[in-house]
Amino acid sequence: MPLIKLDAIDSTNDFLKQLAKEKWLENYTAVMAFEQTKGRGQMGSEWVSEPGKNLTVSVLVKDVPAEMVSIYDFNVAVALAAIALLQSNGIERVNVKWPNDIMAEQKKVGGILIENTLKSDGTFTAVVGFGLNLNQTDFEVLPQANSLTNITHKVYDVEAMAKDFIKALKLHLILFPERAEEAWTRYDELLFKRGKPAAFESADGTRFMGMIQTVTRDGKLAVLLNDDSVVYYDLKEVKLLY
């Protein structure tokens, strides 16, 4: 599992995608940067991180097998790998905020950005971007964010955490086909605000209250509304507010 280390880059995902176009890369080749100047989150949101203090890594996963019956299965495996990394470092109160935020102690500590390339044989290759707040302590402009060091009062080795994430990712992807039902149940249990009244914002800016029921196998969020109807929202159709 080669790990390419960069001092600074605009986007580790973009760098890795371009590198994969230019040359053959081993499966699970990863790129980490101590500073990312144009980090992106889900749906184009910006990922803000202090240089040198946090984990920014992208991993190339090649030829994902057809046993993963949907691309969202892959998302579930990646999210559970991120959760496993936190739990192995003593963080127990963890959640996944749909679609791809990683929460600890009710605040955001990480985010996942997965970019897939579909192939004619039915498989796909993915670049998995993962950002995790490790040693940053000041979140004055990001009141809904936190870091592992603020929770545990420990200092983390950024490169070691990158390697641990890659190992967790590989393990969860290898085991997923035979543990799919168990993985989906676990993911469902980890959903942030599941079964609790929560505020949402639709694509046109309308805000409403609802209660998360589950996430479907194609990645849609099932929300119970005040009139007792259940509506299924795609990624760009709704945003769960904190």
Backbone as a ProteinNet text record, in pm:
[ID]
protein_1_A
[PRIMARY]
MPLIKLDAIDSTNDFLKQLAKEKWLENYTAVMAFEQTKGRGQMGSEWVSEPGKNLTVSVLVKDVPAEMVSIYDFNVAVALAAIALLQSNGIERVNVKWPNDIMAEQKKVGGILIENTLKSDGTFTAVVGFGLNLNQTDFEVLPQANSLTNITHKVYDVEAMAKDFIKALKLHLILFPERAEEAWTRYDELLFKRGKPAAFESADGTRFMGMIQTVTRDGKLAVLLNDDSVVYYDLKEVKLLY
[TERTIARY]
84.9	0	88.7	132.4	219.2	150.3	224.1	172	260	202.6	272.8	246	352	337.3	374.2	286.1	306.7	298.4	381.6	374.5	244.9	212.1	89.9	39.4	-90.7	-154.6	-292.4	-345.3	-479.2	-584.8	-576.2	-673	-607.1	-605.4	-546.2	-627.7	-759.7	-842.1	-805.1	-795.2	-762.9	-623.1	-528.5	-391.5	-387.7	-457.1	-455.8	-527.6	-637.2	-708.6	-620.8	-550.9	-464.1	-346.4	-290.6	-178	-220.1	-341.3	-392	-413.5	-439.1	-453.4	-317.9	-213.8	-81.5	1.1	-25.6	56.6	-21.8	28.3	-34.4	-2.2	-104	-85.6	-133.8	-64.3	-103.8	-234.7	-315.3	-439.1	-408.1	-492.5	-478.5	-358.7	-310.9	-216.5	-284.7	-213.5	-272.6	-184.7	-248.9	-180.7	-226.1	-131.2	-166.1	-93	-155.7	-95.9	-105.7	0.5	-1.3	-76	-94.8	-178.8	-253.9	-386.1	-469.6	-537.9	-509.2	-554.5	-694.8	-741.5	-875.6	-952.1	-951.7	-1023.5	-1172.2	-1234.1	-1377.2	-1450.9	-1571.8	-1658.7	-1769.5	-1871.3	-1983.8	-2056.6	-2099.3	-2176.4	-2103.4	-1967.8	-1890.3	-1859.4	-1898.7	-1868.4	-1718.3	-1669.6	-1526.7	-1489.5	-1373.4	-1320.9	-1206.6	-1222.5	-1125.3	-1044	-910.1	-824	-694.8	-648.1	-521.5	-405.2	-309.1	-195.3	-119.3	-92.4	-7.4	-71.3	-196	-257.1	-356.9	-402.5	-511.4	-478.2	-558.8	-539.6	-615.4	-544.2	-603.8	-543.7	-623.5	-570.7	-671.6	-620.5	-704.3	-647.9	-736.6	-696.3	-760.4	-679	-728.9	-772.4	-898.5	-950.2	-991.5	-918.8	-936.4	-1029.3	-1107.4	-1187.7	-1269.8	-1352.9	-1438.5	-1529.5	-1533.3	-1603	-1753.8	-1814	-1959.1	-2037.9	-1970.7	-2042.3	-2099.6	-2036	-2094	-2205.6	-2327.3	-2437.9	-2476.5	-2433.7	-2460.4	-2342.2	-2329.7	-2221	-2237.1	-2361	-2377.5	-2331.2	-2328.9	-2265.2	-2120.5	-2053.6	-1916.2	-1908.5	-2001.1	-2005.1	-2018.1	-2103.5	-2124.9	-1995.7	-1926	-1800.2	-1697.1	-1687.7	-1592.2	-1627.9	-1755.7	-1798.7	-1768.2	-1793	-1766	-1616.1	-1533	-1388.1	-1345.1	-1404.5	-1373.5	-1417.9	-1535.7	-1585.9	-1494.8	-1450.3	-1360.7	-1230	-1178.9	-1057	-1076.3	-1189.3	-1216.6	-1228.2	-1301.2	-1322.5	-1192.5	-1103.5	-974.8	-886.9	-925.3	-852.5	-931.7	-1025	-1094.5	-1212.7	-1259	-1375.3	-1498.3	-1588.3	-1701.1	-1832.2	-1856.1	-1982.8	-1968	-1987.1	-1963.6	-2090.6	-2100.9	-2216.1	-2174	-2261.1	-2246.9	-2361	-2328.1	-2430.8	-2446.1	-2562.1	-2585.6	-2559.6	-2489.6	-2442.5	-2303.2	-2212.1	-2073.8	-1995	-2061.1	-1989.3	-1969	-1854	-1824.1	-1831.8	-1912.6	-1940.7	-1883	-1840.8	-1798.7	-1845.4	-1907.5	-1960.3	-2053.8	-2133.1	-2234.5	-2178	-2047.8	-1987.6	-1910.2	-1893.1	-1823.9	-1673.2	-1614.9	-1469.6	-1408.5	-1490.7	-1435.9	-1536.7	-1485.4	-1571.7	-1513.2	-1600.3	-1561.2	-1608.1	-1522.4	-1560.9	-1517.9	-1615.1	-1587.2	-1621.5	-1525.2	-1546.3	-1524.4	-1628.9	-1627.8	-1614.6	-1548.9	-1543.2	-1596.9	-1712	-1774.7	-1703.3	-1693.9	-1625.9	-1725.6	-1690.8	-1782.7	-1812.5	-1724.1	-1746.7	-1833.6	-1888	-1976.6	-1906.3	-1773.6	-1698.9	-1676.4	-1621.7	-1586.8	-1458.8	-1390	-1271	-1306.2	-1259.2	-1297.1	-1173.2	-1186	-1089.6	-1162.4	-1112.9	-1175.5	-1096.9	-1158.2	-1096.8	-1149.3	-1058.6	-1098.7	-1023.8	-1099.2	-1040.8	-1083.2	-987.7	-1017.1	-944.2	-1019.5	-959.3	-886.4	-756.1	-675.9	-627.9	-536.5	-468.6	-507.6	-600.4	-649.5	-735.9	-717.7	-794.1	-890.6	-866.3	-947.9	-1051.2	-1178.1	-1286.7	-1385.5	-1330.4	-1415.1	-1507.3	-1456.1	-1538.8	-1619.4	-1598.3	-1670.8	-1727.6	-1829.7	-1879.6	-1934.4	-1969.2	-2021.4	-1911.9	-1785.2	-1673.5	-1595.7	-1520.6	-1435.6	-1320.4	-1230.4	-1116.2	-1095.1	-1016.8	-988.3	-910.4	-816.1	-735.8	-819.4	-922.5	-1010.6	-1092	-1117.7	-1198.2	-1112.9	-996	-914.9	-796.8	-762.5	-645.5	-514.7	-514.7	-393.7	-348.3	-219.6	-165.8	-146.2	-188.7	-189.9	-83.4	-25	69.7	-10.4	-1.5	-86.2	-59.1	67.6	100.5	54.7	71.8	27.3	-123.8	-197	-342.5	-382.4	-307.2	-334.2	-319	-211.2	-187.1	-292.6	-335.6	-439.5	-572.7	-601.5	-726.7	-722.8	-610.2	-597.8	-616.9	-558	-574.6	-720.6	-786	-926.9	-1014.3	-983.3	-1059.5	-1046.7	-924.4	-902.4	-975	-967.4	-1033.1	-1183.9	-1244.1	-1389.4	-1437.2	-1358.5	-1398.2	-1384.7	-1281.5	-1262.6	-1374.4	-1412.4	-1511.7	-1655.9	-1677.1	-1813.9	-1904.3	-1860.1	-1953	-2014.7	-1939	-1993.5	-2061.1	-2048.4	-2107.6	-2196.2	-2254.8	-2330.9	-2447.6	-2526.8	-2643.3	-2600.2	-2497.2	-2444.6	-2392.7	-2325.5	-2270.8	-2382.2	-2485.8	-2596.7	-2670.8	-2687	-2750.6	-2668.4	-2537.5	-2448	-2453.8	-2452.3	-2460.1	-2590.5	-2699.6	-2830.6	-2830.7	-2768.6	-2762.3	-2679.5	-2583.7	-2492.1	-2544.1	-2658.1	-2707.3	-2734.4	-2674.2	-2690.7	-2835.4	-2896	-3033.1	-3138.5	-3101.8	-3201	-3304.2	-3432.4	-3540.1	-3565.3	-3501.9	-3519.7	-3565.3	-3647.2	-3687.4	-3564.4	-3560.5	-3445.4	-3490.4	-3406.1	-3435	-3365.1	-3435.8	-3383.6	-3401.7	-3323.4	-3338.3	-3340.4	-3443.4	-3454.5	-3369.1	-3357.4	-3271.6	-3314.7	-3443.7	-3491.5	-3484.1	-3425.5	-3407.5	-3517.6	-3621	-3730.2	-3683.9	-3716	-3678.5	-3801.3	-3778.9	-3889.6	-3835.3	-3926.9	-3890.7	-3926.8	-3849.8	-3876.2	-3796.8	-3809.2	-3739.2	-3679	-3548.2	-3480.7	-3523.1	-3560.9	-3599.6	-3485.3	-3426.6	-3320.3	-3257.7	-3157.7	-3102.6	-3125.9	-3180.3	-3210.5	-3082.7	-3093.7	-2976.3	-2921.3	-3000.5	-2947.6	-2908.2	-2897.2	-2841.2	-2937.4	-3067	-3163.9	-3198.7	-3222.9	-3257.5	-3408.5	-3457.9	-3601	-3635.2	-3725.6	-3760.6	-3910.8	-3946.6	-4086.7	-4125.8	-4227.3	-4270.4	-4385.7	-4422.5	-4526.1	-4662.2	-4686.8	-4816.7	-4813.5	-4709.5	-4690.8	-4654.4	-4624.1	-4574.5	-4422.9	-4370.3	-4225.9	-4179.9	-4084.1	-4031.6	-3886.3	-3847.9	-3712.4	-3634	-3526.5	-3450.2	-3315.6	-3280.3	-3149.2	-3049.2	-2919.9	-2812.6	-2836.7	-2872.1	-2880.7	-3017.1	-3108.3	-3244.8	-3269.2	-3186.8	-3211.2	-3080.9	-3076.3	-2959.8	-3007.6	-2945.2	-2974.9	-2898.9	-2972.6	-2909.1	-2866.2	-2768.7	-2717.2	-2815.8
-119.5	0	124.9	170.7	288.4	412.7	493.6	617.7	732.2	818.4	934.5	1052.2	1113.8	1224.1	1356.6	1451.5	1583.7	1690	1794.2	1904.8	1982.6	2013.7	2089.9	2056.2	2055.9	2027.3	2091.2	2121.5	2180.8	2080.6	1956.9	1852.6	1716.4	1637.3	1503.1	1414.7	1432	1353.2	1383.6	1512.7	1551.2	1503.2	1514.9	1471.4	1321.9	1243.7	1099.1	1057.5	1121	1089.7	1116.5	1228.5	1261.4	1165	1129.7	1035.6	899.4	856.6	728.1	728.1	845.6	857.1	847.5	893.2	904.6	776.8	694.3	575	467.2	346.1	236.8	252.2	236	246.8	119.6	80.7	-35.1	-6	-110	-93.7	-42.3	47	111.1	206.1	252.5	363.6	484.4	554.4	666.8	791	905.4	1034.2	1109.2	1156.3	1240.5	1372.9	1478.4	1611.3	1676	1744.1	1814.3	1947	1992.2	2109.9	2091.1	2111.5	2100.4	2234.7	2299	2436.8	2448.8	2342.4	2347.5	2220.1	2181.4	2061	2074.8	1964.5	1965.9	1865.2	1902	1809.9	1763.8	1702.9	1653.9	1769.2	1750	1847.3	1980	1973.6	2093.2	2182.5	2143.3	2226.1	2224.7	2330	2342.7	2270.9	2203.2	2138.9	2225.4	2282.2	2374.7	2302.8	2314.9	2244	2321.9	2330.2	2397.3	2312.6	2374.2	2299.1	2219.1	2093.4	2009.5	1946.6	1983.3	1936.5	1822.9	1805	1710.1	1611.6	1508.5	1406.4	1443.1	1444.6	1460.7	1353.9	1255.1	1142.2	1097.8	1054	996	860.1	764	625.7	577.5	517.5	459.7	315.3	286.8	149.9	104.4	6.6	-33.6	-153.7	-150.6	-265.5	-325.1	-241.8	-288.5	-398.5	-515.6	-631	-615.4	-691.9	-684.8	-734.9	-805.5	-851.2	-734.5	-617.5	-498.2	-452.2	-487.7	-477.7	-333.8	-236.1	-97	-12.2	100.6	191.9	237.7	247.8	294	189.7	63.4	-36.2	5.1	54.7	99.3	214.9	310	422.1	373.1	273.5	218.6	158.6	82	20.6	126.8	233.7	341.4	411.1	441.6	507.3	421.8	292.1	203	190.5	200.3	201.1	324.9	439.8	563.4	554.5	499	481.9	388.1	280.5	184.7	252.5	341.6	415.4	499.4	568.1	649	562.7	453.7	368.5	303.3	273.1	215.5	316.3	443.7	548.7	602.2	520.8	553.5	646.3	673.8	760.2	670.1	677	584.2	645.3	770.9	833.5	884.2	794.2	824.1	802.6	878.5	867.5	900.2	860.8	902.2	997.8	1120	1216.6	1206.6	1154.3	1132.9	1259	1251.1	1125.9	1082.3	1175.2	1132.6	1213.9	1266.4	1332	1232.5	1240.4	1155	1240.2	1195.6	1272.5	1203.5	1285	1234	1332.5	1280	1366.7	1473.9	1436.7	1522.7	1635	1631.7	1732.7	1665.8	1740	1685.4	1681.7	1563.6	1550.7	1507.2	1459.7	1412.1	1413.6	1396.6	1392.6	1303.6	1244.9	1152.4	1207.3	1199.3	1236	1122	1050.8	936.4	973.6	953	980.9	850.9	806.3	676.7	689.6	590.6	578.4	440.7	438	312.3	252.2	119.6	49.8	-38.1	-74	-148.5	-289.4	-343.9	-479.1	-480.8	-364.1	-356.2	-323.8	-323.6	-283.2	-131.7	-78.9	62.5	83.2	189.6	231.3	358.4	368.4	480.9	550	679.8	756.7	799.2	749.8	776.1	885.7	1002.3	1111.1	1112.3	1125.5	1125.9	1235.9	1323.6	1427.5	1404.5	1414.5	1391.3	1494.2	1564.9	1663.3	1591.7	1605.2	1535.3	1627.9	1719.6	1798.9	1946.6	1984.8	2122.5	2144.6	2257.4	2284.1	2401.2	2489.1	2610.5	2592.3	2595.5	2585.5	2701.1	2819.6	2935.7	2968.8	2951.9	2983.7	2862.7	2749.4	2626.2	2564.8	2626.8	2583.3	2441.4	2384.2	2248.4	2143.9	2188.2	2096.4	2071.1	1962.3	1928.2	1842.3	1805.5	1722.4	1613	1513.4	1404	1452.8	1545	1592.1	1667.5	1738.6	1807.9	1709.6	1592.5	1491.7	1407.6	1365.7	1270.5	1334	1459.7	1530.4	1458.3	1390.7	1325.9	1395.5	1378.9	1429.8	1311.3	1328	1216.7	1232.8	1119.9	1115.2	1106.3	1209.5	1218.7	1103.9	1073.9	967.2	830.8	806.9	679.5	663.9	773.3	766.6	740.8	796.7	770.1	621.7	562.5	419.5	334.1	373.4	297.8	305.4	422.3	434.5	345.2	343.6	260.6	113.6	70	-68.8	-99	-6.9	-26.8	-29.4	58.2	63.3	-68.1	-115.7	-240.6	-356.8	-365.1	-473.5	-469.6	-351.5	-341.4	-372.4	-335.3	-365.4	-513.9	-577	-720.5	-801.2	-761.8	-838.1	-806.1	-692.3	-646.4	-748.5	-812.7	-902.5	-1010.3	-1064	-1169.7	-1116	-986.6	-926.6	-807.1	-809.3	-693.9	-659	-758.2	-731.1	-674.6	-734	-686.3	-542.9	-514.1	-379.9	-277.2	-310.6	-217.3	-193.1	-297.3	-280.8	-187.7	-207.8	-122.4	22.1	41.3	175.7	244.5	169.9	222.8	267.8	188.2	221.2	346.7	373.3	485.9	617	615.1	735.8	847.5	961.1	1079.5	1128.7	1151.4	1200.5	1097.7	974.4	873	856.8	861.4	843	961.1	1076.5	1196.7	1312.2	1403	1519.3	1598.2	1632.8	1703.3	1805.3	1906.1	2010.2	1977.4	2003.1	1977.3	2101.8	2107.4	2214.2	2152	2181.1	2126.4	2207.7	2159.2	2223.8	2367	2398.1	2534.2	2624.7	2574.7	2656.6	2643.2	2566.8	2547.1	2461.9	2506.2	2430.2	2361	2240.9	2163.3	2066.2	2012.8	1915.8	1775.4	1679.6	1541.2	1449.5	1320.1	1221.4	1114.6	1098.4	999.8	859.5	781.1	642.7	547.2	566	477.3	537.5	467.7	498.2	374.4	395.1	283.8	230.4	112.5	51	131.8	223.4	309.7	447	456.6	576.7	689.2	666.4	772.4	776.7	897.2	916.7	912.6	820.5	808.7	893.3	991.5	1086.5	1082	1063.2	1068	1213	1261.3	1400	1413.2	1537.5	1563.9	1506.3	1485.9	1430.2	1276.9	1217.8	1072.6	1006.6	1086.6	1029.9	1012.9	917	895.9	935.6	1028.6	1078.3	1034.1	996.3	947.4	1053.4	1102.6	1212.3	1164.2	1214	1187.2	1289.9	1268.6	1351.5	1500.8	1544.5	1687.7	1746.8	1666.4	1712.9	1769.1	1730.8	1774.7	1775	1862.1	1870.9	1861.1	1774.5	1762.6	1869.5	1955.8	2063.6	2011.5	2078.5	2032	2060.7
0	0	0	-117.5	-124.3	-69.9	6.5	61.7	13.9	-68.9	-121.7	-29.7	21.3	116.7	50.9	62.9	4.6	113.4	99.6	194.9	177.2	51.8	23.8	-115.6	-131.8	-260.7	-258.2	-376.8	-378.2	-335.2	-385.8	-350	-366.2	-261.8	-272	-365	-366	-458.4	-603.5	-636.3	-773.7	-812.5	-720.1	-747.2	-776.5	-695.5	-712.3	-839.8	-873.1	-997.3	-1119.1	-1118.4	-1230	-1239.6	-1124.4	-1122.3	-1178.3	-1144.6	-1192.8	-1343.6	-1402.1	-1546.7	-1616.6	-1547.7	-1609.3	-1599.1	-1499	-1478.3	-1404.7	-1412.7	-1338.6	-1190.8	-1106.9	-962.3	-894.5	-793.3	-713.7	-641.1	-624.2	-548.5	-407.8	-359.4	-228.4	-220.6	-335.9	-334.8	-271.7	-185.1	-112.3	-123.5	-114.6	-113.4	10.7	88.5	203.5	192.2	242	237.2	374.2	412.5	540.2	529.6	405.1	382.5	252.1	255.6	137.4	116.2	2.8	-16.4	-73.6	-138.9	-198.5	-167.1	-40.4	-0.5	-24.1	-69.4	-99.1	-13.5	26.4	97	4.2	62.1	-16.7	-83.5	-208.6	-285.9	-300.1	-308.7	-338.7	-220.9	-99.5	16.8	43.9	109.6	134.5	262.8	259.6	379.2	431.3	552	608.8	715.7	707.7	800.5	821.3	946.3	974.4	923.3	855.2	798.4	903.7	870.4	953.6	1075	1104.8	1228.6	1209.3	1087.1	1064.8	953.2	943.7	842.1	714.7	604.1	471.8	382.3	346	269.6	165.3	50.9	-54	-90.8	-112.5	-138.1	-267.4	-353.8	-477.5	-452.3	-481.6	-468.1	-607.2	-660.6	-800	-815.6	-923.2	-965.8	-851.6	-791.2	-682.7	-737.1	-674.8	-732.3	-735.9	-826.1	-846.4	-725.6	-632.2	-511.9	-432.8	-444.7	-384.2	-477.2	-440.2	-534.8	-567.7	-491.5	-526.1	-482.5	-546.9	-510.6	-366	-317.9	-179.8	-78.3	-116.2	-30.5	-1	-104	-90.9	9.5	-0.5	94.9	237.9	256.4	390.7	444.8	361.8	404.6	442.4	363.1	391.9	522.9	542.4	665.4	788.1	777.3	890.4	917.6	813.1	832.9	910.4	876.6	948.3	1094.6	1116.6	1253.4	1332.2	1268.6	1334.8	1375.6	1290.8	1323.5	1448.9	1458.3	1576.8	1701.4	1688.8	1805.5	1853	1759.5	1799	1871.5	1862.7	1933.7	2053.1	2100.8	2224.8	2212.4	2089.8	2069.3	2056.9	2152.1	2155.3	2106.1	2136	2094.8	1951.6	1856.6	1715.5	1634.1	1524.9	1434.7	1292.7	1198.5	1059	1028.4	990.6	949.8	798.7	757.2	614.6	534.1	420.7	362.5	407.9	439.4	458.8	561.6	662.3	772.6	885.7	949.6	1063.5	1189.3	1284.3	1405.5	1529.3	1624.5	1755.5	1861.3	1964.6	2070.8	2014.1	1912.9	1851.8	1764.3	1736.6	1650.2	1537	1426.9	1310.8	1334	1315.9	1325	1192.4	1099.6	973.8	861.5	741	624.5	517.4	437.2	331.5	197.4	97.3	-39.3	-131.5	-187.9	-274.3	-418.1	-507.9	-649.6	-728.1	-796.1	-863.2	-1014.4	-1074.7	-1220.1	-1257.2	-1323.8	-1362.9	-1483	-1486.2	-1595.6	-1670.9	-1791.1	-1876.9	-1825.9	-1741.5	-1689.9	-1563.7	-1527.3	-1411.3	-1282	-1282.8	-1163.4	-1166.4	-1059.8	-1060.2	-980.4	-1015.6	-941.5	-865.2	-741.9	-657.2	-600.7	-584.2	-505.5	-378.4	-265.9	-136.4	-65.3	-53	21.5	163.8	260.1	400.9	473.9	537.4	621.5	765	857.4	998.8	1083.4	1165.7	1255.2	1368.3	1372.1	1471.7	1582.7	1549.2	1651.9	1653.2	1568	1568.5	1692.6	1758.8	1881.8	1868.3	1773.2	1759.8	1649.9	1687.4	1590.5	1609.6	1636.6	1664.3	1547.4	1423.8	1307.1	1259.6	1324.6	1289.7	1417.8	1473.4	1604.6	1608.9	1493	1491.1	1469.1	1468.1	1444.2	1572.4	1571.8	1685.6	1634.9	1724.3	1686.7	1789.4	1749.4	1841.2	1961.9	1941	2053.8	2155.7	2110.7	2205.2	2288.5	2231.7	2301.4	2395.4	2347.3	2424.3	2496.5	2458.5	2514.8	2481.1	2366.4	2315.9	2188.1	2155.9	2030.2	1935.9	1810.3	1716.1	1608.3	1568.7	1459	1329.4	1246.2	1127.1	1030.6	1004.9	911.2	962.5	1090.9	1149.1	1136.4	1154.7	1140.5	995.6	901.8	760.2	730.8	778.6	755.2	822.8	941.9	1012.6	938	877.9	801.8	677.9	609.1	488.6	524.2	634.8	678.7	711.2	783.2	818.6	693.3	597.5	473.3	396.4	382	309.1	375.9	508.7	581.9	562.8	576.3	564.6	423.4	322.4	185.3	153.8	206.8	184.3	249.9	371.7	447.1	409.1	339.8	317.6	247.9	137.8	67.2	155.5	250.3	335.3	460.8	484.8	605	570.7	453	405.6	498.1	536.9	621.7	756.9	813.1	941.5	928.9	817.5	796	782.5	706.3	689.5	821.6	901.4	1032.5	1120.3	1118.8	1197.2	1149.4	1018.3	961	1002.5	995.9	1034.1	1180	1266.7	1409	1435.5	1348.7	1367.2	1309.8	1239.8	1174.6	1275.4	1252	1335.5	1329.2	1442.6	1458.9	1418.2	1397.2	1360	1472.7	1433.4	1529.2	1620	1588.7	1670.8	1582.3	1634.9	1554.9	1510.8	1382.9	1328.6	1225.4	1204.7	1106.1	974.8	864.1	730.4	644.2	537.6	438.8	300.6	224.1	88.7	-7.5	-130.5	-229.3	-259.6	-243.5	-271.4	-148.9	-39.2	80.1	183.4	154.9	249.4	367.5	488	607	665.7	717.5	773.3	877	955.8	1058.5	1011.2	1055.5	1021.4	1111.6	1087.4	1169.2	1078.1	1083.4	999.6	1039.4	937.6	959.9	925.7	806.2	759.7	636.2	581.6	449.7	363	243.7	155.2	89.6	27.2	-35.4	-152.3	-206.6	-312.5	-258.5	-124.6	-62.6	-33.6	-46.2	-18.2	130	179	319	335.7	416.8	444.1	565.8	545.5	651.6	677.3	802	844.1	869.4	797.4	810.2	910	936.9	1038.2	1001.4	871.5	830.6	825.4	884.7	893.1	759.9	658.7	533.3	542.4	465.7	459.1	319.4	314.5	187.5	174.9	53.2	28.3	-49	11.4	-46.3	-99.9	-218.5	-275.3	-221.5	-253.1	-199.3	-213.6	-332.4	-359.6	-328	-276.1	-254.9	-115.2	-19.5	118	195.8	297.1	385.2	529.1	605.8	747.5	821.5	892.4	968.7	1105.4	1166.7	1295.2	1407.1
[MASK]
++++++++++++++++++++++++++++++++++++++++++++++++++++++++++++++++++++++++++++++++++++++++++++++++++++++++++++++++++++++++++++++++++++++++++++++++++++++++++++++++++++++++++++++++++++++++++++++++++++++++++++++++++++++++++++++++++++++++++++++++++

